[in-house]
C-alpha cells in the first residue's frame, strides 16, 4: 500500500520540487611505479523529483554517468570508456503521529571503477582489490523500515530488506562474485540529555555466493555512545561483537570478531564565517569478504582537517587500512588527499585537488596518483 500511496502523492501533490545537477571532472591518473598514465573526463548528471505532505513523502532520483579514458603514455591497466546508471526511490508514510514506514530502493548498474583511487568502491570490498580495475557490476538494494518515537528521547527503528551485488555477465562474476540475500536490523536510540546519547544496534544478514555455492551468515550486536564534551569538541565510541558462519558443500567455518570505533571532532570558529574543523577516527570492522564469502576484519585510521571561509573550503585527509583477519590478512592501503572548493554562486562551484594511494596488492602494487579539476552546476525549483 505504501508504494501506491506515495507514488500517487508524487504525481498529484500540489507542489513537486525538482532538482538538477551537472558535474564534469577532468582527471590525470598516473602509476609512477609502472611508468603509466591516463587522462579521464567524467560527466555526471542528477535529476530528482520530490513531493511531501503531512502524511508522507515520495522522492525519486536518477543519476547517469559517463567516463571517457585515454592512455597518455606507457600501458595503463585499462583504458576502456564506461557508463553507469544510478537510481533511488524513497517512499515514506505516516502510520501514526510518531510512527513512520519508509521504503528505500536503489539500483546501480554499469562498468564500475574498482581501482585504488576510485570513489565507486563498494564498502563490502573494503581494502581488498579485484584483479582488474574496471568490472561490470549490478547492485540492487530494497529495504523497508519502521520507526517509532516513544518520546522525544527514545526512538526505535527496525528494517528488513534484500540486496544483490557483485559482477554481472560471465566476465563480471569471475572478478567480483554474484552475491545476494536478506538483511535485517533493529536499533534503539536514547538521548540521555542535551550532550549525551546512547544507542544499541542488532543486525543480521545472509549472503549467498552463487559462483562457488557458499552461504555466509553475519550477526552483530553493537552499543554506541556520543557526547559533546565542549562547545567545540564531540566524541563518540562504539563497541560490539559479530559472529560469522560460512558453509559450502565441503566445509564450514565459524568465527567471532570484535567490532569498535572511536572518534573525535573539533570545530573551532576563528573569525567571521571562518571555521577550522578536524577529526580523528579509528574503526575495526568485521564483515563477510566480498570475494570469498569468508569472515574478515579490517582496521582503519582516518584523519582530516578543513578550513572554511565563506565560499571557500579546503580539506586535507589521510586514511590507512589493513586487513587483520581473514583470507586476505595483511592487505593494506594508504590514501592521501587534498582538495579545495570555491562556490562562485548558489548554482556554480569549482573544485580542484590531488590524491595518492599506495597498496601492496597485485596488480596495483606501489603508488598511484590523481590530479583533478571539477565544475558543478545545480538548480532547484517547483512545479
N, C-alpha and C positions, 0 to 999 in steps of 0.2 A: 504493500500500500504506500509506503514512504516514497519509492521512486516515482509512482504515478502522481502523488500529491505535489511533490517538489518540482517535477517536470512541468506540470500544469501551471504551478506558480511562476516558473521561469518564463513560460510562454505568455501568461495572461496578466502578470503583475503590471501595475500602473507605471512603475519605473524600473527599467532594467539598466544596470550600469555596465558599460563596456570598457575594456582596457585593451590597449595595443602597444606592442613594444618591438623594436627592431634593433638588433645588436650585430655589429660587424667587427671582427677581430682579425688583425694581421699578426702572424707569428713567424719567428725563425727558430727552428728546433735543431740543436746540434748534439752530436755524440762525440766529444773530443777523444775519448779512448779509442774509438773506431775510425776517427777522421771522416765522419759523415755528417751531412746536414740536409735539411729540407725546409722549404718555405710553405706556409699554410695560410689560407684565408677561410675563416669560418663565419657564416651568416646564419643568424637565428632569429626567428620571429615568435611572438607570443600574442595570441588572440583570446580574449576571455569575455564571458557574459556572466552576470550575477544578479539575482533578484532576492530580496529579503523582505519578509513581513513579520508580523507579530507571532505567527505560528510556525515559521520555518524559513529556510534559506536554500537556494539552489545556486551552484556555481559550476561553470564548465570552462575549461582551458585547453587550448591546443597549441603546441609549440613544434613547428618544423625546424629542421636544422640541416645545413649543407656544409661539408668540409672539403675544400679543394687543396690537394697537396702536390708538390713538385720537388724532385730531388735537386739540390743545389750543387753538391759535389759528393764524391765517394759513392757508396752503395747503401743508402738507408734501408732499414729492415723492411719498410713497407711504404709505398707512396700512393696507395690507392685512394681515390676520392670516396667519400662516404656520405650517406644521408641518414637522418634519424627522425622519427615521429614520436612525440610525447603527448599523451592526453590525460587529463584529470577531470573527474566528475565528483562533486561533493553534494550530497542531499541531506538536509537537516530538518527535523520536525520536532516541535514541542509536544510531548505527550501529556505533560502536566506542568504547572508553573515552574518547577525546578527540575524537571526530568526531560532529557533530550535523547532522541535516537538519530544517529548520524551514519550515513553510508558513504564510504570513500572507495573509489575505483580508479586505478591508474594503469596506463598502458605505455610501455617503452619498447620501441622496435627499431632496428636498423643496424648499421655497421658501427660498432662501438669501439672507441679507442680505450684500450686497457693497458697502455704503456705507463711507465712510472710517473710521467709528467701530467697524465690526463686527469681531468676533473670528473670524468664519467665512470670511474671505477666503482663497482658495487661494494657497499660496506661488508657483504658476506665474504668477499675475496680478501679483505684485509691487506696484509703486507705481501702475500704471495702473488706472483705474477704468472700469466699464461706464457706459452711458448712462442706466441706471435702477438704483435701489438694490436691488430685490428681483428675483431671477431663479430660475426653477425649474431645478435642476441635478441631475445624476446622476453620481456618482463611484464607480468600481469599480477596485480595485487588488488584484491577486493576485500573490504573489511566493513563490518557492522559494529558500531559502538553505542552502548547505552551508558549514559551518565546521569547521576542524581546527586543533588546537593542536600545533605541532611540539615545543614546550617551554613552560615557564611564561612565557617571554619573547616567544616568536614565535608569532603566530597568523595564519592565512589564512582568508578568507571570500570566497565567490562567490555571486552571486544572479542569478536570471533571472525575469522577470515580464512581465505585460501590464497596461495601465491604460486606463481610459476616463474622460474628464472633460468638463466643459463643460455647456451647456444641454441640456434635454430638451423635446421638443414644438416646435411651429412657432415660437412666440414666444421660447422659451428659446434656441434655436440662433441666432436673429437677433441676440441680445445677446452671448452667450458661445458661440463656435463649438464644435460637436461634434468632439472630438479623441480619438484612440485610437492605441495602438501598443505595441510591445515595448520593454523596457528591460533592461539588464544592467550588472553592476558586479563588480569584484574588488578586494579590499583586503588589504594586508599590514601588520600592526602589530607593532612590536618595542619592548619595554621595555628600553632600554639600561641603566638602573639604577633605583634606587628613585625618583629625581626626574626622570628624562628618558625620553621615549618618542618614537618616530618612526613615521610612517605613510605609506603610498603607496596612492593610490586611482585606479583607472581605471574610467571609466563611459561608457556609450553608450546612446542611445535614438533611436527613430524614431517620429515623431508624424505622423499623417495627419489633416488638417483637411478633413472631408468637405463642409463648406459651400461651400468655394471650391476644393476638389481640389488642395490643396497638401501636399507631404510635406517634413518637416523632419527632419534628422539632426543630433544633438548628440553630440559625442565630447569627452571631457575627461580630463586627467591632472593629478593634484594630489598634492603632498607636504606633510606636516604635521609639526609639532614641538610638544611640550608639555613644560613644565618647572615644577617647584616651586622658585622662586628662594629663598624663605624659608618658614618655617612659615606665614606669613600671606599670602604673595603667590604666585599662579600665573600663568604666562604661556603663550600659545600663538600659533602662527603657521602660516599656510597659504599656498602659492604654487603656481600651475599655469597651464595653458593649455587653451583649449577651441576646437573647430572647429565651425562651424555651416554647414550646407548646406540651403538651401530651394529647392524647384523646383516649378513648376506647368506647365501646358501652354504658357505663353507666355514664361517667363523662369526663370533660375537665378541665385541669389545665394549667395555664399560669404563667409565672414568668419572671422578669427582673433581671439580675445579672450583677455585675460589675467584670471586669477582670483586672489583672495588674501584673506587675513583676518589680523587681528592683534588680540589681546585680552589684557586683564589683569584679574585678580580679586583683591580684597583681602578677607580675612576676619579680623576683629580682635576677640577677646574683650575686653570692657570690664568684666566682673564675672561674678558667678554667674548663669548662664543668660542672659547678655546678650551679644549679638554684633552687631557692625556689619559689614555687607558692602557692597562697592562693586565695580562692574565697568564697564569701557570696552571697546568693540569696534567695529572698522571692517571692513566686508566689501565687496568688489567681486565681483559675481556675474553671470557670463554665463548666458543661458538662451534658450529659444525663447519668443517672445512669445505669450501665450495667446489674443490677439485676431487677430493677423495671420499667425502662423506664421513670422515672420522673426526673425533673430538680434537680441538686445538685451543690454544690460549695465547693471546697476544698482549704484550706490554708496550704502551706508547706514552711518550712525553711530548707535550705541546707547550709552546711559549709564544706569546705575541705581544707587541706593543704598537700603539697607534696614536696619532695626533690629529685632531680635528680643529680646523679654524674656519668657521663659516662654511663656504662651499668647497673647501679643500680637505681631503682626507688622505693621510699617509699611514701605511701599515707595514711592519716588518714581522715575519713569523718564522718559526722553526719547529720541525716535528721529527721525532725519532721513534721508529717502531721496530719491534723484534718479536718473532715467534718463539715463545719459551717452552711450549709443549706441543706435541702433535707430529704429524708426518713431515712437516717442513720446519722442524725446530732448527733455529739458527738463521733462518731467512730474516733479513733486516733491510731497512731503508732509512734514508735521511733526506729530508726535504727542507730547503731554504727558499724564502720568497720575500720579495719587496714590491710594493705597488703604491701608486699614487693616483687618486681620482679627483677630478675637478668637475663640479656641477655648474655648467655655464648658465643654465636656466632650469625651470621645472621640467622641461621636455628634453633637454640635451645635456649629455655629460661625456667626458673623455677620460680614459684611464690608460696608464702605461705601467709596465713593470717587468720584472725578471724573476725567474725561479730556476733552481738547480736541484737535482735529485741524484743520490748515489744509492746503488743497491748491489748486493752480492749474488744476484740470481741471473742465470743464463736465460736468454741471450742478451740481457741488458746490463751485464757486469760493468761497473765503473760509473762515471758521471754522465748525466745528460743535462743540458741547459736550454732555457726557453726565454726569448725576448718577445714581448707583445705590446701592441697598441690597440685599444678598443674604443669604439664610438657607439653610444647608445642613445636611442630616442624612445620616448614613451608618452602616451596620451591616455586620457580617460574622459568619459562623458556619459550621458544617459539618453535613453530612447523611450 
